Amino acid sequence: MRCVKKPSWQNFLTILALTSLAFSQPIFDIISQNPEFLAVRYISISDILTFVFLIGILTPFSLAAVTLLSSKFLFGEKDRAFYVIFIALTILVIFPAFKKVFIFSETIQVILTLVFSISVFLVYVRYKLVRDFFGIMSFSVIIFPVYFLFFTPVKNILASNNVQFNPDTYQYGKARKPVSVVFVLLDELSLITLLDEEKNIDSTAFKNISRFFESATWYKNASTISNFTTTAVPSILTGNHPVSINHKKQRITKNMHDWLNLPIYLDYPDNIFTLLSTTHEMIVREQATQLCPYPLCETEYDKLRKKSNFNTLVTDSLYVYLNIVVPEKLKKHVPNVQMGWVNFDLNNITSDRQQIFMNFIAKLHNKRAKPQFIFLHSILPHMAWTYTSTGEVNGYTSVPGWSSKGWTNDKNILRESYNLYYEQTKFVDALLGRLFDRLKEKKIYHDSLIILTADHGVSLIPGMNSRSVEGESTVAVLSVPLFIHYPGQSESVIDERYATLLDIIPTIADVLDIETIWPTDGLSLLGDKVHDGHKLRFYSPDTEKAGIKVKTFNYKSMSWDESLQRKYRYLHPQTGGRNN
């Protein structure tokens, strides 16, 4: 069939439309479904607008212009460049859709994509109506950016940039006891990891956590309320279940962000930072949330915004896009975007997490007249497991046997991964030791309220997702360490009540003698009222359906035994799991 010569402007509009469909829309869509991607980056409105302009407008127009110029100057007014780019962009539109729809092997999906893309091209060449349709679709170069900015959860992130906190208008009570508070929140640490065979803290592997426990209370039956950081952390820092945050949004919808709030101050105005805003000096390092409002954490926000956050936003967005369009067999060459929140390039992940922890320790200063609120959320020992127990980089560029769909069934590979996780957790213990030593050096430790916990756990079970709350995996994900050193405490205490991480905020209010705070679902751990261990409510995002699952667990019926035995089988396979 002879190709009909088409006007240059029509080719230009067609490439605009296809680039928007193949490139801009997938990036905007994945970010709008996961707005935390923007929320955790401390980026300004101007950065967001520049990003949208770059992805949604500049890229389509640039590619369309390059196509037009190539046809004119390189191919003597022939449309060869247009034909190649048309088919390539059509492939990028169709292949991700085929991956979702068809259950065929990837090879067959690729073949079908090629056949379908060439067919679309032939139809386009032959029928003017189809060419006109693509011309109309070129308006998507404006529609997609506008929709992304004003009709998705991104609009709340834009609004939050203009919200400032005024302590003078804060309505809740003030701390009547001048006690400093230290709150260390780790990420993806199961309590099972810290236990020895007698279900005590393993003082050999985790000597610093064990040393901390010597003057702290261990809430042995503590559990988290979600296996997803941006759901768990805001709930921990407000003392409320996600449902309770906004009573008008209790109905579960198809999109979790129509129901759950974003992890930003605008959606969670009543939180631990605002509660202590008038009485405590803030030394804060959030990651994956922005609950400490501006200007309360002005210095921290300014520092973070001066970093190359825009550059990482662009590069991370491209990594997300590649994970969408690249065939599975080639994904080993693309950074995994499910092992963290920013800097998906593994080298940046490795260097940043250790440096953030060490920089935070260096910021701590001598005890002053005004009490301090010292808060650190560390993305450790979360994947990727790149550190040895001494803090050296182990050379692994991925987690053996892991995928978002589930662990491998190869127990040898799982054993390798567990040992990587275990070694990285021992490194976290070493970092905690430095933190505790610094607190003692600065005369903060003894008289302060010090909280050590993790947002959720992790499991390594063949064929199961690392955050699954089914079967044996459940207890490894739900059970998290919760240690609290109360002011002046000098002996270790084990409290076996059924606690949740929602109890931390009411407990802080109790210790600091804050008379009134907002209604919370949590209970003070110093009070007589306790949770019913038969009814633990748990929130698990359903990423496949972009929704949320709410489950109720009987925590009293759960046993650590099976998970603990599996741990020691991974660590000591030669002795059948016994630590000889």
C-alpha positions as CSV (number, residue, x, y, z in Angstrom):
1,M,0.0,0.0,0.0
2,R,1.4,3.4,-1.0
3,C,1.6,5.9,1.9
4,V,-0.4,9.1,1.4
5,K,1.6,12.2,1.9
6,K,0.2,14.1,4.9
7,P,0.6,17.7,5.8
8,S,3.5,18.4,8.2
9,W,1.2,20.0,10.8
10,Q,-0.8,16.8,10.9
11,N,2.3,14.7,11.6
12,F,3.3,17.2,14.3
13,L,-0.1,17.0,16.0
14,T,-0.1,13.2,15.8
15,I,3.3,12.9,17.6
16,L,2.0,15.4,20.2
17,A,-0.9,13.1,20.9
18,L,1.1,9.9,20.9
19,T,3.8,11.3,23.2
20,S,1.2,12.4,25.7
21,L,-0.5,9.0,25.6
22,A,2.8,7.0,25.7
23,F,4.9,9.1,28.1
24,S,3.2,11.9,29.9
25,Q,-0.1,10.2,30.8
26,P,1.5,7.1,32.4
27,I,3.7,9.2,34.6
28,F,0.9,11.5,35.7
29,D,-1.4,8.5,36.3
30,I,1.0,6.6,38.5
31,I,1.9,9.7,40.5
32,S,-1.8,10.7,41.0
33,Q,-2.5,7.1,42.2
34,N,0.5,7.4,44.6
35,P,0.7,11.1,45.5
36,E,3.1,10.2,48.4
37,F,5.7,10.2,45.6
38,L,5.4,14.0,45.6
39,A,4.5,14.4,49.3
40,V,7.7,12.9,50.7
41,R,10.1,15.1,48.6
42,Y,9.6,18.6,50.2
43,I,9.4,20.2,46.8
44,S,8.0,23.6,46.1
45,I,5.0,24.6,44.0
46,S,7.4,26.0,41.3
47,D,9.2,22.6,41.2
48,I,5.9,20.8,40.7
49,L,4.8,23.2,38.0
50,T,8.2,22.9,36.3
51,F,8.0,19.1,36.4
52,V,4.5,19.1,34.9
53,F,5.7,21.5,32.1
54,L,8.7,19.3,31.4
55,I,6.8,16.0,31.3
56,G,3.5,17.1,29.9
57,I,4.3,19.9,27.5
58,L,8.0,20.3,26.7
59,T,8.7,16.6,26.0
60,P,5.8,16.1,23.5
61,F,6.5,19.4,21.7
62,S,10.2,18.6,21.5
63,L,9.7,15.1,20.1
64,A,7.2,16.4,17.6
65,A,9.6,19.1,16.5
66,V,12.5,16.7,16.2
67,T,10.3,14.4,14.1
68,L,9.3,17.2,11.8
69,L,12.8,18.5,11.3
70,S,14.2,15.0,10.8
71,S,11.7,14.3,8.0
72,K,12.5,17.6,6.3
73,F,16.3,17.7,6.6
74,L,17.4,14.1,6.9
75,F,15.0,12.3,4.6
76,G,14.3,14.8,1.9
77,E,10.7,15.7,2.9
78,K,9.9,12.0,3.3
79,D,8.1,10.8,6.4
80,R,10.4,7.9,7.4
81,A,11.3,9.5,10.8
82,F,7.6,10.0,11.4
83,Y,6.8,6.4,10.6
84,V,9.4,5.0,13.0
85,I,8.5,7.3,15.9
86,F,4.8,6.7,15.3
87,I,5.2,2.9,15.6
88,A,7.7,3.2,18.6
89,L,5.2,5.4,20.5
90,T,2.3,3.1,19.7
91,I,4.3,0.2,21.1
92,L,4.9,2.2,24.3
93,V,1.1,2.8,24.6
94,I,0.0,-0.8,23.8
95,F,2.6,-3.0,25.6
96,P,1.9,-1.9,29.2
97,A,-1.8,-2.4,28.5
98,F,-1.2,-5.9,27.1
99,K,0.9,-6.7,30.2
100,K,-2.1,-6.0,32.4
101,V,-4.8,-7.7,30.2
102,F,-3.2,-10.8,28.8
103,I,-1.9,-13.8,30.7
104,F,0.2,-15.0,27.8
105,S,3.9,-15.3,28.0
106,E,5.8,-12.0,27.6
107,T,7.2,-13.1,24.3
108,I,3.7,-13.5,22.9
109,Q,2.8,-10.1,24.4
110,V,5.7,-8.5,22.6
111,I,4.7,-10.1,19.3
112,L,1.1,-9.1,19.7
113,T,2.2,-5.6,20.5
114,L,4.3,-5.3,17.4
115,V,1.5,-6.7,15.2
116,F,-1.1,-4.4,16.7
117,S,1.1,-1.3,16.5
118,I,1.9,-1.9,12.8
119,S,-1.9,-2.4,12.2
120,V,-2.7,0.9,13.9
121,F,-0.1,2.6,11.7
122,L,-1.6,1.1,8.5
123,V,-5.1,2.2,9.6
124,Y,-3.8,5.7,10.4
125,V,-2.2,6.0,6.9
126,R,-5.2,4.8,5.1
127,Y,-8.1,6.5,6.8
128,K,-8.4,10.3,7.1
129,L,-10.9,9.9,9.9
130,V,-8.3,8.2,12.1
131,R,-5.7,10.9,11.3
132,D,-8.3,13.6,12.3
133,F,-8.9,11.7,15.5
134,F,-5.2,11.9,16.4
135,G,-5.3,15.6,15.6
136,I,-8.1,16.1,18.1
137,M,-6.1,13.9,20.7
138,S,-3.3,16.4,20.5
139,F,-5.3,18.6,22.9
140,S,-4.2,16.0,25.5
141,V,-0.9,17.8,25.8
142,I,-2.9,20.5,27.7
143,I,-5.7,18.3,29.2
144,F,-3.4,15.8,30.9
145,P,-1.3,18.4,32.8
146,V,-4.4,20.4,33.9
147,Y,-6.2,17.3,35.1
148,F,-3.1,16.1,37.0
149,L,-2.7,19.4,38.8
150,F,-6.3,20.2,39.6
151,F,-8.4,17.0,39.6
152,T,-6.2,14.5,41.4
153,P,-4.8,14.4,45.0
154,V,-1.9,16.4,43.7
155,K,-4.0,19.5,44.2
156,N,-3.8,18.9,48.0
157,I,0.0,18.8,47.8
158,L,-0.1,22.2,46.0
159,A,-2.4,23.6,48.6
160,S,-0.2,22.3,51.5
161,N,2.7,24.4,50.2
162,N,0.7,27.6,51.2
163,V,-0.4,26.3,54.6
164,Q,1.5,27.7,57.6
165,F,1.0,26.7,61.3
166,N,0.3,29.4,63.9
167,P,1.0,28.1,67.4
168,D,-0.9,31.0,68.9
169,T,-4.2,29.6,67.5
170,Y,-3.6,26.0,68.6
171,Q,-6.6,24.8,70.6
172,Y,-5.3,21.9,72.7
173,G,-3.5,21.8,76.0
174,K,0.1,22.4,76.7
175,A,2.7,20.1,78.4
176,R,2.8,21.0,82.1
177,K,5.8,18.8,82.7
178,P,9.0,20.0,81.0
179,V,10.2,16.6,79.7
180,S,12.1,16.1,76.5
181,V,10.8,13.5,74.2
182,V,13.0,11.3,71.9
183,F,11.1,9.3,69.3
184,V,13.0,6.9,66.9
185,L,10.8,5.3,64.3
186,L,12.5,2.6,62.2
187,D,11.1,1.1,59.0
188,E,10.3,-2.5,58.1
189,L,11.6,-4.2,61.3
190,S,9.8,-7.2,62.7
191,L,10.1,-8.0,66.4
192,I,10.9,-11.6,65.4
193,T,14.2,-10.4,64.0
194,L,15.3,-9.2,67.4
195,L,14.4,-12.3,69.4
196,D,16.5,-15.3,70.5
197,E,15.2,-18.8,70.9
198,E,13.8,-18.0,74.3
199,K,11.8,-15.1,72.9
200,N,14.0,-12.5,74.6
201,I,16.0,-9.8,72.9
202,D,19.1,-11.3,71.4
203,S,21.8,-9.4,73.4
204,T,24.6,-10.9,71.3
205,A,23.3,-9.8,67.9
206,F,21.6,-6.6,69.1
207,K,23.6,-5.4,72.1
208,N,22.6,-1.8,71.9
209,I,18.8,-2.5,71.8
210,S,19.4,-4.9,74.6
211,R,21.3,-2.2,76.5
212,F,18.5,0.3,75.9
213,F,16.0,-2.3,77.3
214,E,17.9,-2.4,80.6
215,S,16.3,0.9,81.5
216,A,13.1,0.7,79.5
217,T,9.7,-0.9,79.3
218,W,9.2,-3.5,76.5
219,Y,5.7,-3.8,75.3
220,K,6.0,-7.4,74.2
221,N,2.6,-7.7,72.5
222,A,2.7,-4.4,70.5
223,S,1.4,-4.4,67.0
224,T,1.2,-2.0,64.1
225,I,-2.0,-1.0,62.3
226,S,-0.8,-1.0,58.7
227,N,1.8,-2.6,56.5
228,F,2.3,0.5,54.4
229,T,4.5,3.4,55.7
230,T,2.4,6.3,54.5
231,T,-0.7,4.8,56.2
232,A,1.0,3.7,59.4
233,V,3.2,6.7,60.2
234,P,0.5,9.4,60.1
235,S,-1.7,7.1,62.3
236,I,1.2,6.6,64.7
237,L,1.8,10.3,64.9
238,T,-1.9,11.2,65.5
239,G,-3.0,8.2,67.6
240,N,-5.9,7.5,65.3
241,H,-6.9,4.8,62.8
242,P,-6.9,6.0,59.2
243,V,-10.7,5.8,59.2
244,S,-11.0,8.2,62.2
245,I,-9.0,11.0,60.6
246,N,-11.8,12.3,58.5
247,H,-15.2,10.9,59.4
248,K,-16.7,12.0,56.1
249,K,-14.5,9.6,54.3
250,Q,-15.2,6.3,56.1
251,R,-16.7,4.7,53.1
252,I,-14.1,2.6,51.2
253,T,-13.9,3.6,47.6
254,K,-12.1,2.2,44.6
255,N,-9.2,4.8,45.0
256,M,-7.6,4.7,48.4
257,H,-6.8,8.4,48.2
258,D,-10.5,9.2,48.0
259,W,-10.7,7.7,51.4
260,L,-7.3,8.0,53.1
261,N,-5.6,11.3,53.6
262,L,-2.2,12.2,52.3
263,P,0.8,12.0,54.8
264,I,1.0,15.8,55.0
265,Y,0.1,18.4,57.6
266,L,-2.9,19.8,55.7
267,D,-4.6,16.4,56.1
268,Y,-3.4,15.7,59.6
269,P,-3.3,19.0,61.4
270,D,-3.6,17.4,64.9
271,N,-0.4,15.5,65.3
272,I,2.5,15.1,67.7
273,F,4.4,18.1,66.2
274,T,1.6,20.6,66.6
275,L,0.8,19.2,70.1
276,L,4.3,20.0,71.3
277,S,4.8,23.1,69.2
278,T,4.5,25.7,72.0
279,T,6.5,23.9,74.6
280,H,9.3,22.0,72.9
281,E,12.2,22.8,70.6
282,M,11.9,20.7,67.4
283,I,14.7,18.5,66.1
284,V,12.9,16.6,63.4
285,R,13.8,14.4,60.5
286,E,10.7,13.0,58.7
287,Q,10.9,10.6,55.8
288,A,7.9,9.5,53.7
289,T,5.7,12.1,55.5
290,Q,5.4,15.9,55.9
291,L,3.4,16.2,59.1
292,C,5.6,18.8,60.9
293,P,4.2,22.1,59.5
294,Y,6.0,25.1,58.2
295,P,7.5,27.2,59.9
296,L,7.6,24.9,62.9
297,C,10.2,22.8,61.0
298,E,11.4,25.7,58.9
299,T,15.1,24.9,59.2
300,E,14.6,21.3,58.2
301,Y,12.3,22.2,55.3
302,D,14.7,24.8,54.0
303,K,17.6,22.4,54.0
304,L,15.7,19.7,52.2
305,R,14.3,22.0,49.6
306,K,17.8,23.3,48.8
307,K,18.9,19.8,47.9
308,S,18.5,18.5,44.3
309,N,15.0,17.3,45.0
310,F,13.8,18.5,41.5
311,N,16.5,16.4,39.8
312,T,15.7,13.3,41.8
313,L,12.0,13.9,41.1
314,V,12.7,13.8,37.4
315,T,15.1,10.8,37.5
316,D,12.8,8.8,39.8
317,S,9.8,9.5,37.6
318,L,11.8,8.2,34.6
319,Y,12.7,5.0,36.6
320,V,9.0,4.6,37.5
321,Y,8.1,4.9,33.8
322,L,10.7,2.4,32.8
323,N,9.3,-0.1,35.3
324,I,6.0,0.3,33.5
325,V,7.1,-0.1,29.9
326,V,10.2,-2.4,30.1
327,P,9.6,-6.1,29.7
328,E,10.2,-8.2,32.9
329,K,13.3,-9.9,31.5
330,L,15.0,-6.5,31.2
331,K,13.9,-5.0,34.5
332,K,17.1,-6.3,36.2
333,H,18.8,-3.4,34.4
334,V,16.3,-0.8,35.8
335,P,16.4,0.4,39.4
336,N,13.6,-1.1,41.5
337,V,11.1,1.6,42.5
338,Q,9.5,-0.4,45.3
339,M,12.4,-0.4,47.8
340,G,12.1,3.1,48.9
341,W,10.5,6.5,48.5
342,V,13.2,8.7,46.8
343,N,16.6,8.2,45.0
344,F,15.7,4.9,43.4
345,D,19.2,4.7,42.1
346,L,20.7,2.1,44.5
347,N,23.9,4.1,45.0
348,N,21.9,7.0,46.4
349,I,19.7,4.8,48.5
350,T,22.8,3.3,50.1
351,S,24.6,6.5,50.8
352,D,21.6,8.6,51.9
353,R,20.2,6.4,54.7
354,Q,23.4,6.0,56.7
355,Q,24.3,9.7,56.2
356,I,20.8,10.9,57.2
357,F,21.1,8.9,60.5
358,M,24.6,10.1,61.2
359,N,23.7,13.8,60.4
360,F,20.8,13.6,62.7
361,I,22.9,12.3,65.6
362,A,25.4,15.2,65.0
363,K,22.5,17.8,65.3
364,L,21.8,16.8,68.9
365,H,23.0,19.4,71.4
366,N,23.2,19.8,75.2
367,K,20.1,19.8,77.3
368,R,18.6,23.3,77.5
369,A,16.0,25.1,79.6
370,K,13.3,24.4,76.9
371,P,12.6,20.7,76.5
372,Q,13.3,19.1,73.1
373,F,11.2,16.9,70.8
374,I,13.7,14.8,68.9
375,F,12.1,12.8,66.2
376,L,13.8,10.6,63.6
377,H,12.1,8.4,61.1
378,S,14.8,6.3,59.5
379,I,14.2,4.2,56.3
380,L,16.2,1.4,57.9
381,P,16.4,-1.6,58.0
382,H,14.0,-1.3,55.0
383,M,15.0,-2.8,51.6
384,A,17.4,-2.5,49.9
385,W,19.6,-4.6,52.2
386,T,22.9,-3.1,51.2
387,Y,24.8,-2.8,54.5
388,T,26.9,-5.3,56.4
389,S,26.7,-5.3,60.2
390,T,29.7,-2.9,60.2
391,G,28.1,-0.4,57.8
392,E,30.1,-1.4,54.7
393,V,28.3,-1.7,51.4
394,N,27.8,-5.4,50.6
395,G,27.7,-5.0,46.8
396,Y,24.2,-6.3,46.3
397,T,22.3,-4.3,43.8
398,S,19.0,-6.1,44.4
399,V,17.3,-8.3,47.0
400,P,17.8,-12.0,46.0
401,G,14.5,-13.7,45.3
402,W,12.2,-10.7,45.9
403,S,9.6,-9.2,43.6
404,S,6.5,-7.2,44.3
405,K,4.4,-10.3,43.5
406,G,6.1,-12.5,46.2
407,W,9.2,-14.2,47.3
408,T,10.9,-17.0,45.4
409,N,10.2,-20.6,46.4
410,D,13.9,-21.3,46.5
411,K,14.8,-21.6,50.2
412,N,18.5,-21.2,49.6
413,I,17.9,-17.8,47.9
414,L,15.5,-16.9,50.7
415,R,18.2,-17.8,53.3
416,E,20.6,-15.5,51.5
417,S,18.2,-12.7,51.6
418,Y,17.3,-13.2,55.3
419,N,21.0,-13.0,56.2
420,L,21.3,-9.8,54.3
421,Y,18.3,-8.4,56.2
422,Y,19.7,-9.7,59.5
423,E,23.1,-8.1,58.9
424,Q,21.6,-4.7,58.0
425,T,19.4,-4.9,61.1
426,K,22.6,-5.4,63.2
427,F,24.0,-2.3,61.5
428,V,20.9,-0.4,62.6
429,D,21.6,-1.6,66.1
430,A,25.1,-0.1,65.9
431,L,23.6,3.2,64.7
432,L,21.2,3.2,67.6
433,G,24.1,2.6,69.9
434,R,25.7,5.8,68.6
435,L,22.4,7.7,69.1
436,F,22.0,6.5,72.7
437,D,25.6,7.4,73.5
438,R,25.1,10.9,72.1
439,L,21.9,11.4,74.2
440,K,23.9,10.4,77.3
441,E,26.8,12.7,76.3
442,K,24.4,15.6,75.9
443,K,22.7,14.9,79.3
444,I,19.4,14.2,77.5
445,Y,19.0,10.4,78.1
446,H,18.1,9.8,81.7
447,D,15.3,12.3,82.3
448,S,13.7,12.1,78.9
449,L,10.9,10.0,77.4
450,I,12.5,7.8,74.8
451,I,10.5,5.7,72.4
452,L,11.9,3.1,70.0
453,T,9.6,1.3,67.5
454,A,9.1,0.5,63.8
455,D,6.2,1.3,61.5
456,H,5.7,-2.4,60.4
457,G,7.5,-5.7,60.1
458,V,8.5,-7.9,57.2
459,S,8.3,-11.6,56.3
460,L,10.4,-13.9,54.1
461,I,8.2,-16.8,53.3
462,P,8.3,-18.8,50.0
463,G,5.8,-17.6,47.5
464,M,4.3,-14.9,49.7
465,N,4.5,-11.1,49.6
466,S,7.0,-9.5,52.1
467,R,4.1,-7.5,53.6
468,S,1.4,-10.2,53.4
469,V,-1.0,-10.5,56.3
470,E,-2.0,-14.0,55.6
471,G,-1.0,-17.2,57.5
472,E,2.4,-17.3,59.0
473,S,3.4,-14.0,57.5
474,T,0.9,-12.1,59.6
475,V,2.7,-12.1,62.9
476,A,6.0,-11.1,61.3
477,V,4.4,-8.1,59.7
478,L,2.1,-7.1,62.6
479,S,4.5,-7.6,65.6
480,V,6.9,-4.7,66.0
481,P,9.3,-3.7,68.7
482,L,8.0,-1.1,71.1
483,F,10.4,0.1,73.9
484,I,9.8,3.1,76.0
485,H,12.3,4.6,78.5
486,Y,10.2,6.7,80.9
487,P,11.9,9.7,82.6
488,G,14.2,8.5,85.4
489,Q,13.6,4.8,84.6
490,S,16.6,2.6,85.6
491,E,15.3,-0.9,85.4
492,S,13.9,-3.1,82.6
493,V,10.2,-3.9,82.6
494,I,8.2,-6.3,80.4
495,D,4.6,-5.3,79.9
496,E,2.5,-8.0,78.2
497,R,-0.7,-6.0,77.6
498,Y,-1.9,-5.9,74.0
499,A,-0.7,-2.5,72.7
500,T,-0.8,-0.8,69.3
501,L,1.4,2.0,68.0
502,L,-1.7,4.2,68.3
503,D,-1.0,4.2,72.0
504,I,2.2,6.2,71.7
505,I,0.6,9.7,71.4
506,P,-1.8,9.3,74.4
507,T,1.2,8.0,76.4
508,I,3.3,11.0,75.5
509,A,0.4,13.3,76.5
510,D,0.1,11.4,79.8
511,V,3.8,11.6,80.7
512,L,3.9,15.3,79.8
513,D,0.7,16.0,81.7
514,I,-1.2,17.5,78.7
515,E,-4.7,17.9,79.9
516,T,-6.6,17.9,76.6
517,I,-5.8,16.6,73.2
518,W,-7.9,15.6,70.2
519,P,-9.9,12.3,70.5
520,T,-7.7,9.3,69.8
521,D,-8.2,5.6,69.2
522,G,-5.1,4.9,71.2
523,L,-4.9,4.4,74.9
524,S,-2.2,5.6,77.3
525,L,0.1,2.7,78.2
526,L,0.2,4.1,81.7
527,G,-3.5,3.7,82.2
528,D,-5.6,0.8,83.4
529,K,-7.7,0.5,80.2
530,V,-6.2,-1.9,77.6
531,H,-7.1,-3.1,74.1
532,D,-9.0,-6.3,73.5
533,G,-6.4,-8.5,71.9
534,H,-9.1,-10.4,70.1
535,K,-9.9,-7.4,67.9
536,L,-7.0,-5.8,66.1
537,R,-8.0,-3.6,63.2
538,F,-5.5,-3.5,60.4
539,Y,-5.3,-1.4,57.2
540,S,-3.6,-2.9,54.1
541,P,-3.5,-1.0,50.8
542,D,-4.6,-3.1,47.8
543,T,-2.3,-1.7,45.2
544,E,-3.7,-3.9,42.4
545,K,-7.2,-2.4,42.9
546,A,-6.0,1.0,44.1
547,G,-8.1,0.5,47.2
548,I,-7.8,-0.4,50.8
549,K,-8.5,-3.6,52.8
550,V,-9.6,-3.4,56.4
551,K,-9.1,-6.6,58.4
552,T,-9.7,-7.6,62.0
553,F,-7.2,-10.0,63.6
554,N,-7.3,-12.1,66.8
555,Y,-3.9,-11.1,68.0
556,K,-4.2,-13.3,71.1
557,S,-4.3,-16.4,68.9
558,M,-1.1,-15.6,67.1
559,S,2.1,-17.4,67.9
560,W,5.7,-16.4,67.3
561,D,6.9,-20.0,67.2
562,E,6.7,-20.7,63.5
563,S,8.2,-17.4,62.4
564,L,11.0,-17.8,65.1
565,Q,11.8,-21.3,63.9
566,R,12.0,-20.1,60.3
567,K,14.3,-17.3,61.3
568,Y,16.8,-19.8,62.9
569,R,16.5,-22.2,60.0
570,Y,17.6,-19.3,57.8
571,L,20.5,-18.4,60.1
572,H,21.6,-21.9,61.1
573,P,20.6,-24.3,58.3
574,Q,23.5,-26.7,59.2
575,T,22.0,-27.4,62.6
576,G,18.3,-27.5,61.6
577,G,17.6,-24.1,63.0
578,R,19.3,-24.5,66.4
579,N,21.7,-21.9,67.5
580,N,24.5,-24.0,68.9
